Amino acid sequence: MQPFDSTNQPPIPSTGFLLQAEDKGSRARAGLVQTAHGIVQTPLFMPVGTLGTVKGLSSEELQSSVGAGIILGNTYHLYLRPGTDLLEKAGGLHRFMQWNGPILTDSGGYQVFSLADRRRIREEGVEFASHIDGSRHLFSPEVSMGIQRSIGADFCMAFDECTPYPCPKQDAKASMELTHRWLDRSLQAWSDTKPLYGHEQRLIPIVQGSTYPDLRVLSARFIAERATHGCAIGGLSVGEPAEDMYQMTEAVTEVLPPNQFRYLMGVGTPSNILESIARGIDLFDCVMPSRNARNGMLFTWNGVINLRNRKWRSDLSAVDPQSPLAEDRLYSKAYLAHLFQCHEMLGPRLATLHNLHFYMDLTRTARQHLLAGDFSDWKDEVLPRLSQRL
């Protein structure tokens, strides 16, 4: 996590979020989020560590090289492996993976969407067939809250249902209402249990409603009445056009409490992130930078590089000579292309380091421009370059 100088800094309010700056040309904002494991400076991207690891990287690399401020773990996957008994014996996920910063956990609700062929939804919860051995498991709001207590995450997500795209409005409404009922059960289960490892945990509710603005607003109002520290926006980046995602985000951020952080789940490309920051989002997560890195795709300030293209095999220039990441200055594009061509594991590792560092740099540079007061002008300048193929 980046060192934070609290000198002359006003105290963070009881909601755990301090608004520091707002953009004049958009809804973008910069702030601070208080957690039991340190202060998170927003806007910020969270690397995804589904199974207690960001694939290929150590916790030390995430902190010292990538500069991650907060990471994400997945309740469903960690429940299956290594299991809550071992996590509790280890003292929680922080100690198990030797990560000293904040952790946010998905509730398992996304698996309702992604494992559609392996689950059955009912009022009680969702019955899954394990993708590992086919064994049956029931996830309910109460079960999910218990698992997240065992994991020990700083921010734990309420159990929800994520709908596919496209989704008929009648189905989207029914799913949203189920998510709301599950939220009230999650809140009750949360109040009936206590943290296990001596640090505070916060429960974060999730807005649903597919791509229907009226449903999104209705859900956001329901969530806002119950949220205490932050709100998440789920069910986007599941195949809908980007403009629909931006429209839903705008509709929701108009309603969500301005004194709590806003987390857009599963988003996205560098352009998606900047456009969503402009619409009032503070936190992001996505597997894209790490997953695409393992397939040879690098994100840069000048565009996207596919290391599998023959043109890079003879390019001896540094991956990024201006990057503060030592590996970006030390190794050439030709060397990384060679590693991928030979299927050497160092290639995906170096590419993952690069991409995650770039995503950190992207959101932290956005923060710097928010504090400086010129975010919108800067965003409009850099956006055309970020998506171009090099």
N, C-alpha and C positions, 0 to 999 in steps of 0.2 A: 504494500500500500504506500502511496505517496506520503511523505512526511507532511504533517499539517501544523501550521503555526497558529496557535489560538490566541496570540498576543492581540489585545485590543478587540477581540472578537466578541460580539454580543452573545449571551447564553442562548443555547438552542432551546426552543419552546418545548412544552410537555408533549406535543405531537411528534417530537423527534425530527422535525424538518424546519430549517431556517432558510427563508428566501433571501438571497443576497443581491440578485440583479434580475431585471426583466428587460426584454428586448422591446424597443419602441416600434419596430416594424412587424412584429409577430407575437406569438404567445410564448416564445422561448424564454427560459429562465435558468438561472444558476442558483444552486443552493447547497446546503449541508444536511446530511442525514446522520443522526446519531444512532450508533449501535453499541452493543456490549463489547464488540471487538474493534472499536475505532470509529472514526468519522469518515463517511463517504462523501466525496465531493462530486456534485452532479452538474451537468449531465454526465452519465458514465455508462460504459458497456460492461456487462458481466460475462466472463468466459464460462462456458458450460462444462461442468465436471460431473457428468451424469452418474458415474459409478464411483465417485470419490476421487476422480482424477480427470484433468484435462488431458486427453489422449496424447501420450508421448512426452509430457512435461512433468517435471517435479514441482512440488509446492514451492520450493526455493526459487526455481526458475520463474514461476508465475509471479512471485513477489519482486525478485531482484531484476530480472530481465524484461518480463512483460510489463510489470508495474500494475498488476491487477489490484483493484481496490476491494472487490467483492466477487465471489464466484457462486455458481449455481450447482446444486445437486438434485437428484431425482428420487422422490420417495418410493415410487414403484420399484425401480431398479435396485436401490439400496436395501429395500425390504427383502427382495429375492436373494441378493448377494451384496454384502456378506451376511445380512440379517441383523435384526435389532438386538439379539442377545449379544453378539460380538461387539456391536457398536456401543452398547451400554457398558460392556466389560472394558472396552478401550477408553471410555470416558467421553464418548460422542465423536462425531465426524471430524471436528477440529483436531482433536488429538490423534485420531486414527490416521489421518492423512498429513499431519504436521502442518496444518494451515492456521496461521495466527490471525487472519483477517475475518471479516464477516462472511457468512454463508446464507444464501436464500435457497429454500427447497420448493420445487414444484410439488403439488399435492398428490400427483398421480392422475389428476383429472384429464390431462392431455392424452394419457393412454386410453381413455374412453374413446377418443377420436382415432388415435394412431393404430390401435389394436382392434379395429372394428370387427375383424373376422374371428377374434378370440374372446369376445366379451358379450355379456347380456346385462342390459340396464333395467333396473327396477327401482321402486321408491326407496327401498332399503339401502341400495348402493349398486355397485357394479361387480359382477362376477367375472373374473378373468381366468383364462387358461394361460399359465406361464409360458412365455416364449422359449424358456430353457428346457423344461421337461414335461410340459403339458399339464402339470398339477393345477388344481382349481383353488382360487383364492377370492375372497369377498372383500372388496374395498368399500367402505362406507365413510361418511364424514367422521364418525367416531374413530374408526380404525386409522384413517389417514392422520388425524390429529395425534393419536397415540404414537404412530411411527415417527412423525416429525418431532415429537417430544424426545424420542429415543435418539434421533439423529442429532438434535441439539442445535438446529439452524437458528440464526438470529431472526430471520423473517421466514414465516411458514405460510403457505398458501391455503386458503379455504378450498374444500373439495368442490369441484364444479364439473359440468359437462361441456365439452368443446364440440360445437357442431361443425359438420363439413361444409364445403362450399361447392356448388350452390345448395341452399337449404330452403325449402318452402317456408313461408312466413309462419304458417300454423305450427310447423315443427320447431322453428326457431323460438317461437313464443313459449311452447310447452317446455323446451329445453331450458330456456331462461328461467321460467318459473320453478323448475326442478332445482336449478342452480341456487335460486334464492332460498328455497326450503332447505337445501343442503347447507347453505351458509348459516342459517339460524341454528341448525344442528351442530355445525362446526364450532360456532361461537359457544354453544352450551357445553360441548365436549371440552373446549379450550378452558372454560372457566372451572370445569370440574377436575382439571389436571394441573400439575405444577411442573416447572422446569426441573430437569434432572441434574444439571451440572453447575449450578450456582450462577448462571448468567441469565439475563432477561431474554425472553423470546416474544416476538410480535406476530399476531395473526393478520394476514392481509387478504381482504375479500377481492373477488374477481368479477368484473363487468362482462356480461355476455349479451347476445342479441343479434348475432350474425351481421348481415349488411343492411339491416333495417334501422334507419335513424331513430324512429319513434321507440323501438324496442331498446336500442342502446341508451337513449335518454332515460327511459323508464328504469332500466337496470342500474344506470349510474346513480339515479336518485335513491334507489333502494340501498345500494352499496354505501353511498355517502352518509346515510343515516346511521350506519353501523361501523364504519371505518374509524379507527383511532389514530393510526400512524401512517398509513399509505393505502393506495388503491391500485389494483392491477387491471389491465384491459386484456382479456383473452379472446380466443376465437377469431383472431385476425392472422394474416400471413399464412392462410391455409389454402391458397389458390385463387383468392379474389384479386381483381385488378388493383394495382397500387392506389389508384385514385379513390376506389371504394374504401380502402384501408384508411387513407388520409381523411376522407369524409367522416367515417365513423369515429376516428380519433378526435377530430375537431368537435363533433357533437358531444362526446363524452367529457372532454376536458373543460367544456363550458360549465359542466355540472359538478364535477368532482371537487372536493375541498381544496382550496388553494394553499392551505397550510399543512398539507401532507404530500408525500412524494407520489409520483405517478409512474407506473411501470408498465411498459408495452411488451407483452410476452411474445418471444419468438421472432423478433424483428432485429435486423434483416440485412439488406445490402447497405453499403456506406451511404448511398443516396437516400434510402428509406430512413436511415437513422437521422440524417440532417433534416429531412422534411418533417419527421415526427418530432424532433426537438423543437422545430418552429411551431408545432402545434401543441406544445406544452408538456412533452414527455421528459421525464428525468432519468429513468433507468431502462436498459435494454438487455436482452440476452438473445443469442442465436448460435446454432451450431455451424453456421455458414463459414466463418473465418477458419475454424479448425478443420471442418470436414472438407472444404474446398482445398485447403492447404494439403491435405493428404492425397488429393488428386492432382496436385501440381499447379494450382491456381493461386497467384499472389495478388493481393489488393495493394495499390500504391496511390500516392497523391496524383499521379499522372494517368492512372487508368489500371486496367487489369492485364496481368501477364499470365499466359498459359505456358508453363515450363515444358510441356510436352511438344510444343511447336518446334520444328527443326531450327528456326531462326535463332533461338536462344543458345544452341549448342556451341556456338563460336563467339558468343558475347562475353568477353572477359571483364566487362565493367561490373562494379560492385552492385549487389542487389539493390542497395539504396545508400549512396555515398553520403547523404545528408542525415541519415538516421542516427539517433543516439544509441541504437541497439548495436552492440559491437559486432554481432554476427552479420548484420546487414552490410557493414563496411568491410568486413574481412573476406567474405566469400563472394564469388562472382556468380552471375546468372548462368554462365556456362557450367560451373561446377554443380550448382543445384540441378540444372537440366541433366547433367551426367548422372547424378545420384538417382534421379527418377528413372532415367533410361535403364539403369542397372538394377533397379528395385532395391537400392540400399536404404535402410531404415533412417539414416541420417537425413535424407532428403525431406521426407514428411516432417521430421522434427524441426529442421531449420525453417521450413515453410510455415509451420504452425507458430513458431516463435515470431516470425516476421508478421504474419497476418494478425495475430492477437495484439502484438505491439502496435501495429498500425491502427487497429480499432481503438485501442487505448488512446493513441495519439489523436485520432479523429475526434473523439468525444471531449478530450481534455483541451484540444485546440478550440473546439466550439465553446467550451466553458471560458477560456481566456478571452474570446471575442465577446461573449456575453458580458463579462466583467468590464471589458473595455468599451462596450456600448456600440459596437459595429457588427454584430452578428449577422444581420440580414444581408448587408453588403458583402460580407465575406462569404456567406453561404452561396449567394447567387454567383459569385466569382468562381468558386471551386466545384460546384455541382457538375458543370459540363465535362470536367476532366475525369471525374471519379468513375464513371461507367464506361468510358471508351476502351476498346480493346487495342492493346499495344502489339 
